[in-house]
């Protein structure tokens, strides 16, 4: 790999630095690039909720349907959607 000046590194975006293995990325960048991306349907993700419940004046109410709690304070999605932030639901043990 060729040497890059400090000025060039500062002008790169964080993603470019990460991909080149500088600063935030270091040696972990190559490991991440070799990993299989994790994707899956929203309905199989631990952050997916069919009915999102909140307390309104002390009363629990369904306030939204098909919500991903991973995005912000909850984002509308669909059960057959998919996402790179997918994390499988933990299996229920009996």
Phi and psi in degrees as a GROMACS rama.xvg file:
@    title "Ramachandran Plot"
@    xaxis  label "Phi"
@    yaxis  label "Psi"
@TYPE xy
-80.0839  154.774  UNK-2
-73.17  142.392  UNK-3
-121.833  136.079  UNK-4
-71.5574  159.328  UNK-5
-59.9063  -36.331  UNK-6
-63.5708  -42.5358  UNK-7
-65.269  -39.8942  UNK-8
-63.0474  -43.5638  UNK-9
-65.3542  -29.9725  UNK-10
-80.4354  -13.6852  UNK-11
-78.3564  155.451  UNK-12
-74.6259  166.234  UNK-13
-59.3543  -39.9394  UNK-14
-64.3211  -41.2218  UNK-15
-64.0612  -42.6988  UNK-16
-60.8359  -42.8932  UNK-17
-62.9241  -45.2135  UNK-18
-64.7163  -34.4168  UNK-19
-81.5906  -9.31385  UNK-20
87.2408  18.0043  UNK-21
-98.3763  160.751  UNK-22
48.0561  -108.477  UNK-23
-61.6512  -34.2755  UNK-24
-78.3255  -51.3972  UNK-25
48.4425  -138.734  UNK-26
-76.6805  -17.6054  UNK-27
-69.4843  -19.5357  UNK-28
-58.9091  -44.1365  UNK-29
-65.7583  -38.4117  UNK-30
-61.7589  -44.1851  UNK-31
-65.7101  -37.0178  UNK-32
-66.5407  -29.8772  UNK-33
-83.5674  -14.6081  UNK-34
-73.1582  147.147  UNK-35
-70.8675  135.75  UNK-36
-67.332  142.36  UNK-37
-95.4229  113.769  UNK-38
-132.947  157.483  UNK-39
-173.407  167.95  UNK-40
-72.0914  144.623  UNK-41
-54.7006  -40.104  UNK-42
-61.6088  -20.2187  UNK-43
-99.6853  3.98647  UNK-44
-93.2019  146.412  UNK-45
-70.8498  -14.9384  UNK-46
-93.6345  -3.25915  UNK-47
-84.9279  135.111  UNK-48
-129.096  126.247  UNK-49
-67.3759  -45.7073  UNK-50
-124.976  120.789  UNK-51
-95.4349  122.309  UNK-52
-106.048  136.563  UNK-53
-138.415  157.331  UNK-54
-89.2546  125.549  UNK-55
-118.88  113.99  UNK-56
52.5246  39.1288  UNK-57
83.3834  -2.32341  UNK-58
-107.237  126.988  UNK-59
-72.7881  124.817  UNK-60
-131.023  148.168  UNK-61
-76.6214  117.797  UNK-62
-108.291  -10.7321  UNK-63
-161.07  157.559  UNK-64
-122.628  147.114  UNK-65
50.9461  71.7926  UNK-66
-117.227  140.972  UNK-67
-100.805  116.748  UNK-68
-82.2326  -5.08463  UNK-69
-76.2291  -31.5074  UNK-70
-90.1965  111.426  UNK-71
56.2414  -134.094  UNK-72
-94.4904  19.0215  UNK-73
119.243  130.757  UNK-74
-132.468  139.015  UNK-75
-64.2016  136.216  UNK-76
-145.286  -171.203  UNK-77
-129.174  151.866  UNK-78
-63.7779  -27.7668  UNK-79
-95.492  8.94039  UNK-80
-74.7638  171.525  UNK-81
-145.477  162.162  UNK-82
-154.042  151.159  UNK-83
-77.1123  -11.95  UNK-84
-91.1897  10.4042  UNK-85
-54.9217  132.527  UNK-86
-133.906  123.959  UNK-87
-63.0599  150.284  UNK-88
-64.3559  145.262  UNK-89
-74.3305  138.422  UNK-90
-68.0304  142.862  UNK-91
-84.9445  126.41  UNK-92
-98.4086  137.289  UNK-93
